[in-house]
Every structure is written in C-alpha cells, then in structure tokens.
Amino acid sequence: MVIQLKEELIMNSYKTLDGRGVSVHIANGPCITIQYVSHVIIHGLNIHDCKQGGNAYVRDSPRHYGWRTVSDGDGVSIFGGSHVWVDHCSLSNCHDGLVDAIEGSTAITISNNYMTHHNKVMLLGHSDGYMADKNMQVTIAFNHFGEGLIQRMPRCRHGYFHVVNNDYTHWEMYAIGGSAAPTINSQGNRFLAPNDRFAKEVTKREDAGESQWKNWNWRSEGDLMLNGAYFTPSGVGASSSYAKASSLGARPSSLVGTITVSAGALYCKKGSRC
C-alpha cells in the first residue's frame, strides 16, 4: 500500500500510526508533521521520497483546517512536540531531514529504524540562538544507519542526547555532529568508518573553535570503532554531567549487529508475532 499525501499529515495528541501486519509506504508527497502535540507513536512505516507541501489549506484536527506555508519536506517533522516515539520505520530520500525535531521539542525516542540514502539525516534543535531547545532530551537507540548516508546522525543543538547501541555502517562526512554546546552521550555503538581517510572521525563540531567546544560534554563509552573510526571527546567528563542524557543501560557494542538486525519496518503477518 502506497499512500501519496497531497499535503502534510498533521498528527493530533494521543495518536498512533501503526503499520504492523501490512506494508505501508508514505511516499512521493508531503509526509508526517507533529506540531505542538504530545504522546504520538509512529511505528512500522516505510517513509521515503517525501516532498515539500503547503501554500494550501490543510486539516490539522477533526474540527479545523487552516492555511499552511511551505513545509520542509521531512519524513517526520517534530515541531514543538513532546513524548514522541518513532520506532521500527524505514526512512530514506526525503527533501530535507528524515526525522527533524525543533522548536522546543523534547521527550523523543527514535529507535529500531533503518535509515538509508539521504544527506542530512536528523536535525535536533532549531538554531544556535533558539534557547528553548536547551531542555530537549532525545534518545537514539538500536537504529541502523545504512548505505547512502552522508551526515547528521544526528546533528544536535543545546539539549541532551543519548546515542546508544546503534549500528553506523555508512557515512560520507561524519556521523554525530553539533553546535551550541549540546550534551552527547555515545554508548555501545558500532562505528564503521568510510575508506576516505579524511572522513574517519565520527564527530564534528559546528560553528565553534576548539577553545569553545572543548568544554562541551561529549563522550564515547564502550563504542566499537572499526576501519580507523575515532570519536573526539570533550568536556569535564563527570558522569553527573550526563544524567539528562542517560535514558537506558547500554548493551555491549559486540551485540549491536544482533540488536539492530530487525531495524526498520517489520514484515510480519496478521495473527503472528512480529
């Protein structure tokens, strides 16, 4: 089943999109927007080839529709949302980001997804000057970042980010980046660097010199580095600094292949376990 939306699908609070038991593709048009709502689950969908929409009237609740300006063309756009879970989706080749969270969004989990063929994969934080994102907390767990990816897995600003037990098998520029002093806790991931000797570093600091970023709290703990991959840590190193970026216990990085083997949309049948 391929659903080609004419305009964004704007979610309401306490709603779930669940594709288990069928093959659901949201593709070739505007995709999913989670704006100023909470308690939303996106599960088991194939989300790809998302386009910009807007300059149109779009229904945003059962009782209201309004004028929308041009959308970014993200796979999943989280704008001022909270308590959002994006799980077991396959995402690729969208106009802007695959999953972007901005404008004070928080309490977000991005887990068990398979992401491929995209440039700017995941933006977490609106801008360096947007202070409301200092309260952002995001968990990125058990995902497979696969072929054809270039950068932003994720690219963070201001908040607290737990990157745990993910499998990074492809990047062209870098895997994890940020600006504006985010706290990044990388634990139990597997990083396979590209063959390009100028792209071995997992991390990238944006818009800051070393005199600034050396104080940002970024750590690598129990990560497996392959093919020359390396993570440049920074900050004071005290474990208390990572309290808001520690959402679950990390498993050993040697288990990442097993943990992520079913990443992406599950191909299960009705009446049987996924």
SULNOR-V382409 format. One record per helix or strand of 3 or more residues. SS is the DSSP state (hx for helix, st for strand). FROM is the first residue (numbers start at 1). TO is the last residue. Records with the same first field share a line. If there is no record, write none. Layout:
SS: FROM-TO ; FROM-TO
This chain:
st: 15-18 ; 25-27 ; 32-35 ; 38-43 ; 46-48 ; 56-61 ; 64-68 ; 76-79 ; 82-87 ; 90-92 ; 99-102 ; 106-111 ; 114-116 ; 118-120 ; 122-124 ; 137-141 ; 149-151 ; 155-157 ; 160-164 ; 176-179 ; 183-187 ; 190-192 ; 203-205 ; 218-221 ; 224-226
hx: 131-135 ; 197-199 ; 210-213 ; 239-245 ; 253-259
